[in-house]
Amino acid sequence: MSKKKQSPSGDNRRQFLKKSGTAAAAVAALKVPVYGAGQAPSANVKGANDKIVVGYVGVGGRGFGAHVRQMRQNAEANNIAQAAVCDVSSHRANNAKNFVSKNSDDKVEAYTDYRKVIERKDIDAVVCSTVDHWHTRICVEAMDSGKDVYVEKPMTRYLGEAFEFYDAVKRTKRKVQVGSQITSCGNFAKAAELIAQGKMGPLVLAQGSYMRNNPKGEWNYRLQDWATKGDIQWTTQGGKIGWLREDMKQIGFSPDHYFRWRKYLPYCAGLLGDLVPHRLFPLMRATGNAEFPSRVVCLGTRKITPDRDVSDNTQVLAEFPSGMTLIVTSSSVNEQGLNETIRGQYGTMYLSTNGSSLEYKPERPFAEEFDPESYTNLEPSGNTTPQHHKNWLDCIRNGEEPVAGIDLAMKVQAVISLAEVADRRGTMAHFDPKTRKITDGSGREIKAYDYEEEAKLDHGPYGPIKEIGG
C-alpha cells in the first residue's frame, strides 16, 4: 500500500486540513493564489454613496434588453442614473430614450454618435454593446476621458486591439467588466475557493460547452422595416461615425449584415466570439490563477448552414504553461454538449450550467486524504446579468477588480484570437505573452488578424463577403 503524504506533525494531509479548522489556514499553508484577490485598491475610487451616471453606446437587442432595461430595474438599489443612450440607428436610440424617460425621472439624451456620450463630463461610466469591431476604439476613448467601462463579450475583435485595450486600462486605471455574466455564477466562485484550498492539486483538464440548435440558422434575426439608409448611419462620412469601420466601406448597406452580423467574419469570430467566451471566462476564473495560453488549436466546420462565413460547429483546445488543458466546444446545429468539469490530480469538480451547484469528488488514490463535497443553491445563479452589473458598479466604488476584469479578459481574448488564427490558418498557434507574438509549430511568426490583414484575406475562407449577402 502506498505511503500517504504526511504533514510535519505526522498527520496525513486530510487530517492536517481538518485540524487546521479553517479554509483560510489551508490557503495560507498552500500559498495558492486566488485570481483577482489581494490587489491594492485603485487610487481612483468613488465614495460608497456616490451616484454613478451611466451612458450606453449600442442599444440593440443586448444593449437595450439586458443593459438599459435591467439596469433601470435595479437603478435605485445600485444608485445609478441613466443619462445617455446612443446607437447608429435613430430608431433604437429614441426607443431606449423613451423607455428610460417613461420609467424614471432621469434626464436622458439620445445620440447617434458615440463621441457625444464620451464628451459629457457628467457621465461616469459607459456600457458598450456595439458590434465587436468598435469595442476597442469606443472603450479606449471612454477610459481616456475618465470613464469606467462595461463592454459586451468578446472584449474586442482582434488580438492586437485587445492589447491596445489592455494597455489603456493599465494606463488609465479604470474599472472594466466584460459582459460574460456567467462568470458571476456562484459555483465558479466556489470552484476557485476549493482550488485555492488545494483540494484539486495541480489542474489537469477543464471542459465546457455552449450548444444551440436553431433550425432557421443561428443569428438569423428578423429584418425590421425601420432599418433603412435613412435610419442607420452605415458608413463614416461628414464627420459622423458609421456602423462600419472606415476600411469596410466596400460593403454596401445591408439590413442582413446589420441584424445578422454574427454570421460574417469582418464583424466577429462567430461562435468563437459569441458563445465560447461564456465558457472560457468562468472556467478560467475558476482556476484561481488564469494564464495566457501557450498554444491553441481549433477546428471549425460550416456544413449545415451555408448562408454565412463563420463556423456552425467548432472545438477549441488550449494548453497553458501550468500544464492544464482546456476544451470548449460550441455549435449552432446540435444542443448536446460536454458537462462543465474541472479535473485535478487530487480531485474532480462537476459544475451545473445554471451556476447553482457543484460536486467535488476526490480521485481514488487520494480518497483517504480528501472528503467528497456537494454544494447546492449557490448564488447567484440563472440570469446573473444584474449581479454582473452590480459587481462592476461596486468595484468602481471600492477599487477592487471585477470578476471579469481586464487581466482575466486579456487572457480569455488571447484564447479566442489564437483559436481563430489556428482555425483559419490551418495550424497550431503558439503564443508568447512577453513578446505578444504568435508562431506556428516551426517557430515562424503568424501575423494576428487586424483591420488591414482582414481586408487582404477577402473576409475569410468562404469567398468575398459580397457573395454572401453584402
Secondary structure, DSSP 8 states (H G I E B T S, - for coil): -----B-TTS-BHHHHHHHH-SHHHHHHHHT---TT-S----S----TT--EEEEEE--SHHIIIIIIHHHHHTHHHHTEEEEEEE-SBHHHHHHHHHHHHHH-S---EEESSHHHHHH-TT--EEEE-S-GGGHHHHHHHHHHTT-EEEEESSS-SSHHHHHHHHHHHHHH---EEEE-GGGG-HHHHHHHHHHHTTSS-SEEEEEEEEE-B-TT-TT-----TT-STTTB--S-BTTB--SS-GGGTTS---HHHHHSGGGSTTT--THHHHTTHHHHHHHHHHTSS----SEEEEEEE-SS--SSSS-SEEEEEEE-TTS-EEEEEEESB------EEEEESSEEEEE-TTSS-EEEEE-GGGTTTS--EEE-S-SS-SS-HHHHHHHHHHHHHH----TT-HHHHHHHHHHHHHHHHHHHHTS-EEEETTTTEEE-TTS-EE----HHHHHHTTTSTT--GGGTT-
